[in-house]
Amino acid sequence: MAKKKSFLLRIDPELYDQVQRWADDEFRSVNGQIEFLLRDALRRSGRKSEKNNSSD
């Protein structure tokens, strides 16, 4: 598994709760859900590089 970069994310508590409920529904952690959403947004926008497709 590739190394993961850590960073602080400040997020509205209500938004966090909504993401947490969504993550729970899909059996993911909040971190995993945020990564999933970011990868999906990058893919949809055509900005996801081919070398990173193995994580999908």
mmCIF entry with sequence, helices, sheets and N, C-alpha, C, O atoms, coordinates in Angstrom:
data_MODEL
# 
_entry.id   MODEL 
# 
_entity.id                         1 
_entity.type                       polymer 
_entity.pdbx_number_of_molecules   1 
# 
_entity_poly.entity_id                      1 
_entity_poly.type                           'polypeptide(L)' 
_entity_poly.nstd_linkage                   no 
_entity_poly.nstd_monomer                   no 
_entity_poly.pdbx_seq_one_letter_code       MAKKKSFLLRIDPELYDQVQRWADDEFRSVNGQIEFLLRDALRRSGRKSEKNNSSD 
_entity_poly.pdbx_seq_one_letter_code_can   MAKKKSFLLRIDPELYDQVQRWADDEFRSVNGQIEFLLRDALRRSGRKSEKNNSSD 
_entity_poly.pdbx_strand_id                 A 
# 
loop_
_entity_poly_seq.entity_id 
_entity_poly_seq.num 
_entity_poly_seq.mon_id 
_entity_poly_seq.hetero 
1 1  MET n 
1 2  ALA n 
1 3  LYS n 
1 4  LYS n 
1 5  LYS n 
1 6  SER n 
1 7  PHE n 
1 8  LEU n 
1 9  LEU n 
1 10 ARG n 
1 11 ILE n 
1 12 ASP n 
1 13 PRO n 
1 14 GLU n 
1 15 LEU n 
1 16 TYR n 
1 17 ASP n 
1 18 GLN n 
1 19 VAL n 
1 20 GLN n 
1 21 ARG n 
1 22 TRP n 
1 23 ALA n 
1 24 ASP n 
1 25 ASP n 
1 26 GLU n 
1 27 PHE n 
1 28 ARG n 
1 29 SER n 
1 30 VAL n 
1 31 ASN n 
1 32 GLY n 
1 33 GLN n 
1 34 ILE n 
1 35 GLU n 
1 36 PHE n 
1 37 LEU n 
1 38 LEU n 
1 39 ARG n 
1 40 ASP n 
1 41 ALA n 
1 42 LEU n 
1 43 ARG n 
1 44 ARG n 
1 45 SER n 
1 46 GLY n 
1 47 ARG n 
1 48 LYS n 
1 49 SER n 
1 50 GLU n 
1 51 LYS n 
1 52 ASN n 
1 53 ASN n 
1 54 SER n 
1 55 SER n 
1 56 ASP n 
# 
_struct_asym.id          A 
_struct_asym.entity_id   1 
# 
loop_
_struct_conf.conf_type_id 
_struct_conf.id 
_struct_conf.pdbx_PDB_helix_id 
_struct_conf.beg_label_comp_id 
_struct_conf.beg_label_asym_id 
_struct_conf.beg_label_seq_id 
_struct_conf.pdbx_beg_PDB_ins_code 
_struct_conf.end_label_comp_id 
_struct_conf.end_label_asym_id 
_struct_conf.end_label_seq_id 
_struct_conf.pdbx_end_PDB_ins_code 
_struct_conf.beg_auth_comp_id 
_struct_conf.beg_auth_asym_id 
_struct_conf.beg_auth_seq_id 
_struct_conf.end_auth_comp_id 
_struct_conf.end_auth_asym_id 
_struct_conf.end_auth_seq_id 
_struct_conf.pdbx_PDB_helix_class 
_struct_conf.details 
_struct_conf.pdbx_PDB_helix_length 
HELX_P HELX_P1 AA1 PRO A 13 ? ASP A 25 ? PRO A 13 ASP A 25 1 ? 13 
HELX_P HELX_P2 AA2 VAL A 30 ? SER A 45 ? VAL A 30 SER A 45 1 ? 16 
HELX_P HELX_P3 AA3 GLU A 50 ? SER A 55 ? GLU A 50 SER A 55 5 ? 6  
# 
_struct_conf_type.id          HELX_P 
_struct_conf_type.criteria    ? 
_struct_conf_type.reference   ? 
# 
loop_
_atom_site.group_PDB 
_atom_site.id 
_atom_site.type_symbol 
_atom_site.label_atom_id 
_atom_site.label_alt_id 
_atom_site.label_comp_id 
_atom_site.label_asym_id 
_atom_site.label_entity_id 
_atom_site.label_seq_id 
_atom_site.pdbx_PDB_ins_code 
_atom_site.Cartn_x 
_atom_site.Cartn_y 
_atom_site.Cartn_z 
_atom_site.occupancy 
_atom_site.B_iso_or_equiv 
_atom_site.pdbx_formal_charge 
_atom_site.auth_seq_id 
_atom_site.auth_comp_id 
_atom_site.auth_asym_id 
_atom_site.auth_atom_id 
_atom_site.pdbx_PDB_model_num 
ATOM 1   N N  . MET A 1 1  ? 0.844   -1.178 0.000   1.00 0.00 ? 1  MET A N  1 
ATOM 2   C CA . MET A 1 1  ? 0.000   0.000  0.000   1.00 0.00 ? 1  MET A CA 1 
ATOM 3   C C  . MET A 1 1  ? 0.893   1.247  0.000   1.00 0.00 ? 1  MET A C  1 
ATOM 4   O O  . MET A 1 1  ? 1.913   1.299  0.687   1.00 0.00 ? 1  MET A O  1 
ATOM 5   N N  . ALA A 1 2  ? 0.494   2.220  -0.766  1.00 0.00 ? 2  ALA A N  1 
ATOM 6   C CA . ALA A 1 2  ? 1.250   3.471  -0.849  1.00 0.00 ? 2  ALA A CA 1 
ATOM 7   C C  . ALA A 1 2  ? 1.141   4.245  0.462   1.00 0.00 ? 2  ALA A C  1 
ATOM 8   O O  . ALA A 1 2  ? 0.168   4.112  1.204   1.00 0.00 ? 2  ALA A O  1 
ATOM 9   N N  . LYS A 1 3  ? 2.169   5.058  0.726   1.00 0.00 ? 3  LYS A N  1 
ATOM 10  C CA . LYS A 1 3  ? 2.126   5.922  1.905   1.00 0.00 ? 3  LYS A CA 1 
ATOM 11  C C  . LYS A 1 3  ? 0.964   6.895  1.777   1.00 0.00 ? 3  LYS A C  1 
ATOM 12  O O  . LYS A 1 3  ? 0.594   7.302  0.676   1.00 0.00 ? 3  LYS A O  1 
ATOM 13  N N  . LYS A 1 4  ? 0.397   7.260  2.917   1.00 0.00 ? 4  LYS A N  1 
ATOM 14  C CA . LYS A 1 4  ? -0.681  8.243  2.945   1.00 0.00 ? 4  LYS A CA 1 
ATOM 15  C C  . LYS A 1 4  ? -0.146  9.531  3.527   1.00 0.00 ? 4  LYS A C  1 
ATOM 16  O O  . LYS A 1 4  ? 0.628   9.510  4.485   1.00 0.00 ? 4  LYS A O  1 
ATOM 17  N N  . LYS A 1 5  ? -0.543  10.631 2.967   1.00 0.00 ? 5  LYS A N  1 
ATOM 18  C CA . LYS A 1 5  ? -0.157  11.957 3.460   1.00 0.00 ? 5  LYS A CA 1 
ATOM 19  C C  . LYS A 1 5  ? -1.192  12.398 4.475   1.00 0.00 ? 5  LYS A C  1 
ATOM 20  O O  . LYS A 1 5  ? -2.392  12.326 4.209   1.00 0.00 ? 5  LYS A O  1 
ATOM 21  N N  . SER A 1 6  ? -0.751  12.849 5.617   1.00 0.00 ? 6  SER A N  1 
ATOM 22  C CA . SER A 1 6  ? -1.646  13.357 6.663   1.00 0.00 ? 6  SER A CA 1 
ATOM 23  C C  . SER A 1 6  ? -1.753  14.863 6.561   1.00 0.00 ? 6  SER A C  1 
ATOM 24  O O  . SER A 1 6  ? -0.771  15.546 6.271   1.00 0.00 ? 6  SER A O  1 
ATOM 25  N N  . PHE A 1 7  ? -2.956  15.384 6.802   1.00 0.00 ? 7  PHE A N  1 
ATOM 26  C CA . PHE A 1 7  ? -3.149  16.828 6.876   1.00 0.00 ? 7  PHE A CA 1 
ATOM 27  C C  . PHE A 1 7  ? -4.389  17.118 7.701   1.00 0.00 ? 7  PHE A C  1 
ATOM 28  O O  . PHE A 1 7  ? -5.279  16.278 7.827   1.00 0.00 ? 7  PHE A O  1 
ATOM 29  N N  . LEU A 1 8  ? -4.434  18.307 8.254   1.00 0.00 ? 8  LEU A N  1 
ATOM 30  C CA . LEU A 1 8  ? -5.551  18.731 9.074   1.00 0.00 ? 8  LEU A CA 1 
ATOM 31  C C  . LEU A 1 8  ? -6.672  19.248 8.173   1.00 0.00 ? 8  LEU A C  1 
ATOM 32  O O  . LEU A 1 8  ? -6.427  20.048 7.271   1.00 0.00 ? 8  LEU A O  1 
ATOM 33  N N  . LEU A 1 9  ? -7.880  18.798 8.415   1.00 0.00 ? 9  LEU A N  1 
ATOM 34  C CA . LEU A 1 9  ? -9.037  19.260 7.654   1.00 0.00 ? 9  LEU A CA 1 
ATOM 35  C C  . LEU A 1 9  ? -10.022 19.897 8.633   1.00 0.00 ? 9  LEU A C  1 
ATOM 36  O O  . LEU A 1 9  ? -10.522 19.245 9.550   1.00 0.00 ? 9  LEU A O  1 
ATOM 37  N N  . ARG A 1 10 ? -10.281 21.163 8.419   1.00 0.00 ? 10 ARG A N  1 
ATOM 38  C CA . ARG A 1 10 ? -11.294 21.840 9.227   1.00 0.00 ? 10 ARG A CA 1 
ATOM 39  C C  . ARG A 1 10 ? -12.601 21.761 8.454   1.00 0.00 ? 10 ARG A C  1 
ATOM 40  O O  . ARG A 1 10 ? -12.669 22.142 7.285   1.00 0.00 ? 10 ARG A O  1 
ATOM 41  N N  . ILE A 1 11 ? -13.637 21.264 9.119   1.00 0.00 ? 11 ILE A N  1 
ATOM 42  C CA . ILE A 1 11 ? -14.903 21.027 8.441   1.00 0.00 ? 11 ILE A CA 1 
ATOM 43  C C  . ILE A 1 11 ? -16.048 21.374 9.387   1.00 0.00 ? 11 ILE A C  1 
ATOM 44  O O  . ILE A 1 11 ? -15.970 21.155 10.596  1.00 0.00 ? 11 ILE A O  1 
ATOM 45  N N  . ASP A 1 12 ? -17.086 21.907 8.820   1.00 0.00 ? 12 ASP A N  1 
ATOM 46  C CA . ASP A 1 12 ? -18.280 22.254 9.593   1.00 0.00 ? 12 ASP A CA 1 
ATOM 47  C C  . ASP A 1 12 ? -18.809 20.985 10.280  1.00 0.00 ? 12 ASP A C  1 
ATOM 48  O O  . ASP A 1 12 ? -18.913 19.941 9.635   1.00 0.00 ? 12 ASP A O  1 
ATOM 49  N N  . PRO A 1 13 ? -19.138 21.058 11.555  1.00 0.00 ? 13 PRO A N  1 
ATOM 50  C CA . PRO A 1 13 ? -19.603 19.858 12.274  1.00 0.00 ? 13 PRO A CA 1 
ATOM 51  C C  . PRO A 1 13 ? -20.841 19.204 11.632  1.00 0.00 ? 13 PRO A C  1 
ATOM 52  O O  . PRO A 1 13 ? -20.948 17.978 11.619  1.00 0.00 ? 13 PRO A O  1 
ATOM 53  N N  . GLU A 1 14 ? -21.749 19.990 11.115  1.00 0.00 ? 14 GLU A N  1 
ATOM 54  C CA . GLU A 1 14 ? -22.940 19.417 10.481  1.00 0.00 ? 14 GLU A CA 1 
ATOM 55  C C  . GLU A 1 14 ? -22.562 18.657 9.205   1.00 0.00 ? 14 GLU A C  1 
ATOM 56  O O  . GLU A 1 14 ? -23.097 17.581 8.936   1.00 0.00 ? 14 GLU A O  1 
ATOM 57  N N  . LEU A 1 15 ? -21.640 19.220 8.426   1.00 0.00 ? 15 LEU A N  1 
ATOM 58  C CA . LEU A 1 15 ? -21.169 18.544 7.212   1.00 0.00 ? 15 LEU A CA 1 
ATOM 59  C C  . LEU A 1 15 ? -20.458 17.252 7.586   1.00 0.00 ? 15 LEU A C  1 
ATOM 60  O O  . LEU A 1 15 ? -20.651 16.224 6.936   1.00 0.00 ? 15 LEU A O  1 
ATOM 61  N N  . TYR A 1 16 ? -19.632 17.299 8.634   1.00 0.00 ? 16 TYR A N  1 
ATOM 62  C CA . TYR A 1 16 ? -18.942 16.088 9.090   1.00 0.00 ? 16 TYR A CA 1 
ATOM 63  C C  . TYR A 1 16 ? -19.957 15.007 9.459   1.00 0.00 ? 16 TYR A C  1 
ATOM 64  O O  . TYR A 1 16 ? -19.800 13.850 9.071   1.00 0.00 ? 16 TYR A O  1 
ATOM 65  N N  . ASP A 1 17 ? -20.995 15.381 10.205  1.00 0.00 ? 17 ASP A N  1 
ATOM 66  C CA . ASP A 1 17 ? -22.015 14.408 10.602  1.00 0.00 ? 17 ASP A CA 1 
ATOM 67  C C  . ASP A 1 17 ? -22.702 13.790 9.384   1.00 0.00 ? 17 ASP A C  1 
ATOM 68  O O  . ASP A 1 17 ? -22.987 12.593 9.371   1.00 0.00 ? 17 ASP A O  1 
ATOM 69  N N  . GLN A 1 18 ? -22.966 14.600 8.371   1.00 0.00 ? 18 GLN A N  1 
ATOM 70  C CA . GLN A 1 18 ? -23.601 14.084 7.157   1.00 0.00 ? 18 GLN A CA 1 
ATOM 71  C C  . GLN A 1 18 ? -22.676 13.113 6.431   1.00 0.00 ? 18 GLN A C  1 
ATOM 72  O O  . GLN A 1 18 ? -23.120 12.065 5.960   1.00 0.00 ? 18 GLN A O  1 
ATOM 73  N N  . VAL A 1 19 ? -21.394 13.456 6.337   1.00 0.00 ? 19 VAL A N  1 
ATOM 74  C CA . VAL A 1 19 ? -20.427 12.568 5.695   1.00 0.00 ? 19 VAL A CA 1 
ATOM 75  C C  . VAL A 1 19 ? -20.279 11.288 6.516   1.00 0.00 ? 19 VAL A C  1 
ATOM 76  O O  . VAL A 1 19 ? -20.143 10.204 5.949   1.00 0.00 ? 19 VAL A O  1 
ATOM 77  N N  . GLN A 1 20 ? -20.302 11.400 7.819   1.00 0.00 ? 20 GLN A N  1 
ATOM 78  C CA . GLN A 1 20 ? -20.174 10.223 8.669   1.00 0.00 ? 20 GLN A CA 1 
ATOM 79  C C  . GLN A 1 20 ? -21.358 9.276  8.481   1.00 0.00 ? 20 GLN A C  1 
ATOM 80  O O  . GLN A 1 20 ? -21.172 8.061  8.408   1.00 0.00 ? 20 GLN A O  1 
ATOM 81  N N  . ARG A 1 21 ? -22.555 9.814  8.403   1.00 0.00 ? 21 ARG A N  1 
ATOM 82  C CA . ARG A 1 21 ? -23.733 8.972  8.161   1.00 0.00 ? 21 ARG A CA 1 
ATOM 83  C C  . ARG A 1 21 ? -23.635 8.277  6.805   1.00 0.00 ? 21 ARG A C  1 
ATOM 84  O O  . ARG A 1 21 ? -23.956 7.094  6.685   1.00 0.00 ? 21 ARG A O  1 
ATOM 85  N N  . TRP A 1 22 ? -23.192 9.009  5.786   1.00 0.00 ? 22 TRP A N  1 
ATOM 86  C CA . TRP A 1 22 ? -23.026 8.452  4.452   1.00 0.00 ? 22 TRP A CA 1 
ATOM 87  C C  . TRP A 1 22 ? -21.969 7.343  4.481   1.00 0.00 ? 22 TRP A C  1 
ATOM 88  O O  . TRP A 1 22 ? -22.174 6.271  3.912   1.00 0.00 ? 22 TRP A O  1 
ATOM 89  N N  . ALA A 1 23 ? -20.849 7.604  5.140   1.00 0.00 ? 23 ALA A N  1 
ATOM 90  C CA . ALA A 1 23 ? -19.782 6.604  5.257   1.00 0.00 ? 23 ALA A CA 1 
ATOM 91  C C  . ALA A 1 23 ? -20.299 5.357  5.963   1.00 0.00 ? 23 ALA A C  1 
ATOM 92  O O  . ALA A 1 23 ? -20.012 4.238  5.536   1.00 0.00 ? 23 ALA A O  1 
ATOM 93  N N  . ASP A 1 24 ? -21.056 5.539  7.033   1.00 0.00 ? 24 ASP A N  1 
ATOM 94  C CA . ASP A 1 24 ? -21.624 4.401  7.760   1.00 0.00 ? 24 ASP A CA 1 
ATOM 95  C C  . ASP A 1 24 ? -22.524 3.571  6.843   1.00 0.00 ? 24 ASP A C  1 
ATOM 96  O O  . ASP A 1 24 ? -22.492 2.341  6.880   1.00 0.00 ? 24 ASP A O  1 
ATOM 97  N N  . ASP A 1 25 ? -23.315 4.244  6.028   1.00 0.00 ? 25 ASP A N  1 
ATOM 98  C CA . ASP A 1 25 ? -24.221 3.548  5.099   1.00 0.00 ? 25 ASP A CA 1 
ATOM 99  C C  . ASP A 1 25 ? -23.453 2.687  4.099   1.00 0.00 ? 25 ASP A C  1 
ATOM 100 O O  . ASP A 1 25 ? -23.957 1.661  3.642   1.00 0.00 ? 25 ASP A O  1 
ATOM 101 N N  . GLU A 1 26 ? -22.234 3.105  3.761   1.00 0.00 ? 26 GLU A N  1 
ATOM 102 C CA . GLU A 1 26 ? -21.429 2.401  2.752   1.00 0.00 ? 26 GLU A CA 1 
ATOM 103 C C  . GLU A 1 26 ? -20.283 1.607  3.380   1.00 0.00 ? 26 GLU A C  1 
ATOM 104 O O  . GLU A 1 26 ? -19.374 1.155  2.684   1.00 0.00 ? 26 GLU A O  1 
ATOM 105 N N  . PHE A 1 27 ? -20.338 1.444  4.709   1.00 0.00 ? 27 PHE A N  1 
ATOM 106 C CA . PHE A 1 27 ? -19.346 0.650  5.446   1.00 0.00 ? 27 PHE A CA 1 
ATOM 107 C C  . PHE A 1 27 ? -17.917 1.144  5.216   1.00 0.00 ? 27 PHE A C  1 
ATOM 108 O O  . PHE A 1 27 ? -16.993 0.358  5.005   1.00 0.00 ? 27 PHE A O  1 
ATOM 109 N N  . ARG A 1 28 ? -17.764 2.476  5.263   1.00 0.00 ? 28 ARG A N  1 
ATOM 110 C CA . ARG A 1 28 ? -16.445 3.102  5.157   1.00 0.00 ? 28 ARG A CA 1 
ATOM 111 C C  . ARG A 1 28 ? -16.204 3.966  6.394   1.00 0.00 ? 28 ARG A C  1 
ATOM 112 O O  . ARG A 1 28 ? -17.135 4.324  7.115   1.00 0.00 ? 28 ARG A O  1 
ATOM 113 N N  . SER A 1 29 ? -14.942 4.286  6.618   1.00 0.00 ? 29 SER A N  1 
ATOM 114 C CA . SER A 1 29 ? -14.608 5.288  7.624   1.00 0.00 ? 29 SER A CA 1 
ATOM 115 C C  . SER A 1 29 ? -14.879 6.660  7.004   1.00 0.00 ? 29 SER A C  1 
ATOM 116 O O  . SER A 1 29 ? -15.056 6.773  5.791   1.00 0.00 ? 29 SER A O  1 
ATOM 117 N N  . VAL A 1 30 ? -14.911 7.686  7.827   1.00 0.00 ? 30 VAL A N  1 
ATOM 118 C CA . VAL A 1 30 ? -15.082 9.041  7.299   1.00 0.00 ? 30 VAL A CA 1 
ATOM 119 C C  . VAL A 1 30 ? -13.909 9.373  6.386   1.00 0.00 ? 30 VAL A C  1 
ATOM 120 O O  . VAL A 1 30 ? -14.102 9.941  5.311   1.00 0.00 ? 30 VAL A O  1 
ATOM 121 N N  . ASN A 1 31 ? -12.700 9.026  6.801   1.00 0.00 ? 31 ASN A N  1 
ATOM 122 C CA . ASN A 1 31 ? -11.526 9.274  5.970   1.00 0.00 ? 31 ASN A CA 1 
ATOM 123 C C  . ASN A 1 31 ? -11.658 8.548  4.625   1.00 0.00 ? 31 ASN A C  1 
ATOM 124 O O  . ASN A 1 31 ? -11.393 9.130  3.573   1.00 0.00 ? 31 ASN A O  1 
ATOM 125 N N  . GLY A 1 32 ? -12.066 7.284  4.667   1.00 0.00 ? 32 GLY A N  1 
ATOM 126 C CA . GLY A 1 32 ? -12.250 6.513  3.445   1.00 0.00 ? 32 GLY A CA 1 
ATOM 127 C C  . GLY A 1 32 ? -13.316 7.113  2.544   1.00 0.00 ? 32 GLY A C  1 
ATOM 128 O O  . GLY A 1 32 ? -13.178 7.107  1.321   1.00 0.00 ? 32 GLY A O  1 
ATOM 129 N N  . GLN A 1 33 ? -14.374 7.628  3.147   1.00 0.00 ? 33 GLN A N  1 
ATOM 130 C CA . GLN A 1 33 ? -15.454 8.245  2.365   1.00 0.00 ? 33 GLN A CA 1 
ATOM 131 C C  . GLN A 1 33 ? -14.963 9.521  1.685   1.00 0.00 ? 33 GLN A C  1 
ATOM 132 O O  . GLN A 1 33 ? -15.264 9.759  0.515   1.00 0.00 ? 33 GLN A O  1 
ATOM 133 N N  . ILE A 1 34 ? -14.220 10.330 2.406   1.00 0.00 ? 34 ILE A N  1 
ATOM 134 C CA . ILE A 1 34 ? -13.689 11.566 1.827   1.00 0.00 ? 34 ILE A CA 1 
ATOM 135 C C  . ILE A 1 34 ? -12.736 11.237 0.682   1.00 0.00 ? 34 ILE A C  1 
ATOM 136 O O  . ILE A 1 34 ? -12.785 11.883 -0.365  1.00 0.00 ? 34 ILE A O  1 
ATOM 137 N N  . GLU A 1 35 ? -11.864 10.236 0.868   1.00 0.00 ? 35 GLU A N  1 
ATOM 138 C CA . GLU A 1 35 ? -10.971 9.821  -0.219  1.00 0.00 ? 35 GLU A CA 1 
ATOM 139 C C  . GLU A 1 35 ? -11.767 9.333  -1.425  1.00 0.00 ? 35 GLU A C  1 
ATOM 140 O O  . GLU A 1 35 ? -11.447 9.674  -2.564  1.00 0.00 ? 35 GLU A O  1 
ATOM 141 N N  . PHE A 1 36 ? -12.801 8.537  -1.176  1.00 0.00 ? 36 PHE A N  1 
ATOM 142 C CA . PHE A 1 36 ? -13.653 8.034  -2.255  1.00 0.00 ? 36 PHE A CA 1 
ATOM 143 C C  . PHE A 1 36 ? -14.287 9.193  -3.029  1.00 0.00 ? 36 PHE A C  1 
ATOM 144 O O  . PHE A 1 36 ? -14.285 9.202  -4.260  1.00 0.00 ? 36 PHE A O  1 
ATOM 145 N N  . LEU A 1 37 ? -14.824 10.160 -2.303  1.00 0.00 ? 37 LEU A N  1 
ATOM 146 C CA . LEU A 1 37 ? -15.485 11.298 -2.941  1.00 0.00 ? 37 LEU A CA 1 
ATOM 147 C C  . LEU A 1 37 ? -14.496 12.150 -3.739  1.00 0.00 ? 37 LEU A C  1 
ATOM 148 O O  . LEU A 1 37 ? -14.817 12.612 -4.834  1.00 0.00 ? 37 LEU A O  1 
ATOM 149 N N  . LEU A 1 38 ? -13.299 12.358 -3.194  1.00 0.00 ? 38 LEU A N  1 
ATOM 150 C CA . LEU A 1 38 ? -12.293 13.132 -3.910  1.00 0.00 ? 38 LEU A CA 1 
ATOM 151 C C  . LEU A 1 38 ? -11.838 12.414 -5.177  1.00 0.00 ? 38 LEU A C  1 
ATOM 152 O O  . LEU A 1 38 ? -11.704 13.036 -6.231  1.00 0.00 ? 38 LEU A O  1 
ATOM 153 N N  . ARG A 1 39 ? -11.600 11.101 -5.077  1.00 0.00 ? 39 ARG A N  1 
ATOM 154 C CA . ARG A 1 39 ? -11.200 10.337 -6.271  1.00 0.00 ? 39 ARG A CA 1 
ATOM 155 C C  . ARG A 1 39 ? -12.289 10.382 -7.339  1.00 0.00 ? 39 ARG A C  1 
ATOM 156 O O  . ARG A 1 39 ? -12.001 10.546 -8.524  1.00 0.00 ? 39 ARG A O  1 
ATOM 157 N N  . ASP A 1 40 ? -13.550 10.234 -6.907  1.00 0.00 ? 40 ASP A N  1 
ATOM 158 C CA . ASP A 1 40 ? -14.666 10.267 -7.849  1.00 0.00 ? 40 ASP A CA 1 
ATOM 159 C C  . ASP A 1 40 ? -14.770 11.636 -8.517  1.00 0.00 ? 40 ASP A C  1 
ATOM 160 O O  . ASP A 1 40 ? -14.997 11.720 -9.724  1.00 0.00 ? 40 ASP A O  1 
ATOM 161 N N  . ALA A 1 41 ? -14.606 12.700 -7.744  1.00 0.00 ? 41 ALA A N  1 
ATOM 162 C CA . ALA A 1 41 ? -14.663 14.056 -8.313  1.00 0.00 ? 41 ALA A CA 1 
ATOM 163 C C  . ALA A 1 41 ? -13.521 14.275 -9.306  1.00 0.00 ? 41 ALA A C  1 
ATOM 164 O O  . ALA A 1 41 ? -13.727 14.877 -10.360 1.00 0.00 ? 41 ALA A O  1 
ATOM 165 N N  . LEU A 1 42 ? -12.324 13.792 -8.982  1.00 0.00 ? 42 LEU A N  1 
ATOM 166 C CA . LEU A 1 42 ? -11.183 13.920 -9.892  1.00 0.00 ? 42 LEU A CA 1 
ATOM 167 C C  . LEU A 1 42 ? -11.430 13.128 -11.180 1.00 0.00 ? 42 LEU A C  1 
ATOM 168 O O  . LEU A 1 42 ? -11.147 13.608 -12.278 1.00 0.00 ? 42 LEU A O  1 
ATOM 169 N N  . ARG A 1 43 ? -11.959 11.914 -11.031 1.00 0.00 ? 43 ARG A N  1 
ATOM 170 C CA . ARG A 1 43 ? -12.241 11.089 -12.203 1.00 0.00 ? 43 ARG A CA 1 
ATOM 171 C C  . ARG A 1 43 ? -13.278 11.751 -13.103 1.00 0.00 ? 43 ARG A C  1 
ATOM 172 O O  . ARG A 1 43 ? -13.107 11.810 -14.320 1.00 0.00 ? 43 ARG A O  1 
ATOM 173 N N  . ARG A 1 44 ? -14.354 12.247 -12.498 1.00 0.00 ? 44 ARG A N  1 
ATOM 174 C CA . ARG A 1 44 ? -15.426 12.886 -13.276 1.00 0.00 ? 44 ARG A CA 1 
ATOM 175 C C  . ARG A 1 44 ? -14.947 14.136 -14.003 1.00 0.00 ? 44 ARG A C  1 
ATOM 176 O O  . ARG A 1 44 ? -15.418 14.444 -15.098 1.00 0.00 ? 44 ARG A O  1 
ATOM 177 N N  . SER A 1 45 ? -14.014 14.850 -13.396 1.00 0.00 ? 45 SER A N  1 
ATOM 178 C CA . SER A 1 45 ? -13.522 16.090 -14.005 1.00 0.00 ? 45 SER A CA 1 
ATOM 179 C C  . SER A 1 45 ? -12.413 15.841 -15.023 1.00 0.00 ? 45 SER A C  1 
ATOM 180 O O  . SER A 1 45 ? -11.960 16.766 -15.698 1.00 0.00 ? 45 SER A O  1 
ATOM 181 N N  . GLY A 1 46 ? -11.978 14.581 -15.129 1.00 0.00 ? 46 GLY A N  1 
ATOM 182 C CA . GLY A 1 46 ? -10.904 14.257 -16.051 1.00 0.00 ? 46 GLY A CA 1 
ATOM 183 C C  . GLY A 1 46 ? -9.533  14.638 -15.523 1.00 0.00 ? 46 GLY A C  1 
ATOM 184 O O  . GLY A 1 46 ? -8.581  14.719 -16.298 1.00 0.00 ? 46 GLY A O  1 
ATOM 185 N N  . ARG A 1 47 ? -9.409  14.873 -14.227 1.00 0.00 ? 47 ARG A N  1 
ATOM 186 C CA . ARG A 1 47 ? -8.145  15.308 -13.634 1.00 0.00 ? 47 ARG A CA 1 
ATOM 187 C C  . ARG A 1 47 ? -7.382  14.182 -12.948 1.00 0.00 ? 47 ARG A C  1 
ATOM 188 O O  . ARG A 1 47 ? -6.248  14.388 -12.516 1.00 0.00 ? 47 ARG A O  1 
ATOM 189 N N  . LYS A 1 48 ? -7.969  13.013 -12.839 1.00 0.00 ? 48 LYS A N  1 
ATOM 190 C CA . LYS A 1 48 ? -7.294  11.903 -12.159 1.00 0.00 ? 48 LYS A CA 1 
ATOM 191 C C  . LYS A 1 48 ? -6.262  11.299 -13.090 1.00 0.00 ? 48 LYS A C  1 
ATOM 192 O O  . LYS A 1 48 ? -6.582  10.912 -14.214 1.00 0.00 ? 48 LYS A O  1 
ATOM 193 N N  . SER A 1 49 ? -5.022  11.218 -12.625 1.00 0.00 ? 49 SER A N  1 
ATOM 194 C CA . SER A 1 49 ? -3.956  10.671 -13.466 1.00 0.00 ? 49 SER A CA 1 
ATOM 195 C C  . SER A 1 49 ? -4.091  9.158  -13.563 1.00 0.00 ? 49 SER A C  1 
ATOM 196 O O  . SER A 1 49 ? -4.594  8.514  -12.643 1.00 0.00 ? 49 SER A O  1 
ATOM 197 N N  . GLU A 1 50 ? -3.647  8.600  -14.665 1.00 0.00 ? 50 GLU A N  1 
ATOM 198 C CA . GLU A 1 50 ? -3.736  7.162  -14.914 1.00 0.00 ? 50 GLU A CA 1 
ATOM 199 C C  . GLU A 1 50 ? -2.932  6.357  -13.901 1.00 0.00 ? 50 GLU A C  1 
ATOM 200 O O  . GLU A 1 50 ? -3.338  5.255  -13.534 1.00 0.00 ? 50 GLU A O  1 
ATOM 201 N N  . LYS A 1 51 ? -1.797  6.887  -13.441 1.00 0.00 ? 51 LYS A N  1 
ATOM 202 C CA . LYS A 1 51 ? -0.942  6.126  -12.516 1.00 0.00 ? 51 LYS A CA 1 
ATOM 203 C C  . LYS A 1 51 ? -1.607  5.880  -11.179 1.00 0.00 ? 51 LYS A C  1 
ATOM 204 O O  . LYS A 1 51 ? -1.169  4.995  -10.443 1.00 0.00 ? 51 LYS A O  1 
ATOM 205 N N  . ASN A 1 52 ? -2.655  6.629  -10.827 1.00 0.00 ? 52 ASN A N  1 
ATOM 206 C CA . ASN A 1 52 ? -3.329  6.463  -9.532  1.00 0.00 ? 52 ASN A CA 1 
ATOM 207 C C  . ASN A 1 52 ? -4.595  5.631  -9.631  1.00 0.00 ? 52 ASN A C  1 
ATOM 208 O O  . ASN A 1 52 ? -5.330  5.540  -8.647  1.00 0.00 ? 52 ASN A O  1 
ATOM 209 N N  . ASN A 1 53 ? -4.880  5.023  -10.763 1.00 0.00 ? 53 ASN A N  1 
ATOM 210 C CA . ASN A 1 53 ? -6.117  4.271  -10.927 1.00 0.00 ? 53 ASN A CA 1 
ATOM 211 C C  . ASN A 1 53 ? -6.137  2.961  -10.152 1.00 0.00 ? 53 ASN A C  1 
ATOM 212 O O  . ASN A 1 53 ? -7.212  2.387  -9.978  1.00 0.00 ? 53 ASN A O  1 
ATOM 213 N N  . SER A 1 54 ? -5.002  2.464  -9.679  1.00 0.00 ? 54 SER A N  1 
ATOM 214 C CA . SER A 1 54 ? -4.970  1.187  -8.962  1.00 0.00 ? 54 SER A CA 1 
ATOM 215 C C  . SER A 1 54 ? -5.681  1.261  -7.622  1.00 0.00 ? 54 SER A C  1 
ATOM 216 O O  . SER A 1 54 ? -6.006  0.214  -7.062  1.00 0.00 ? 54 SER A O  1 
ATOM 217 N N  . SER A 1 55 ? -5.941  2.457  -7.075  1.00 0.00 ? 55 SER A N  1 
ATOM 218 C CA . SER A 1 55 ? -6.606  2.565  -5.779  1.00 0.00 ? 55 SER A CA 1 
ATOM 219 C C  . SER A 1 55 ? -8.107  2.479  -5.881  1.00 0.00 ? 55 SER A C  1 
ATOM 220 O O  . SER A 1 55 ? -8.783  2.451  -4.852  1.00 0.00 ? 55 SER A O  1 
ATOM 221 N N  . ASP A 1 56 ? -8.659  2.435  -7.079  1.00 0.00 ? 56 ASP A N  1 
ATOM 222 C CA . ASP A 1 56 ? -10.121 2.400  -7.227  1.00 0.00 ? 56 ASP A CA 1 
ATOM 223 C C  . ASP A 1 56 ? -10.677 1.021  -7.016  1.00 0.00 ? 56 ASP A C  1 
ATOM 224 O O  . ASP A 1 56 ? -11.889 0.824  -7.105  1.00 0.00 ? 56 ASP A O  1 
# 
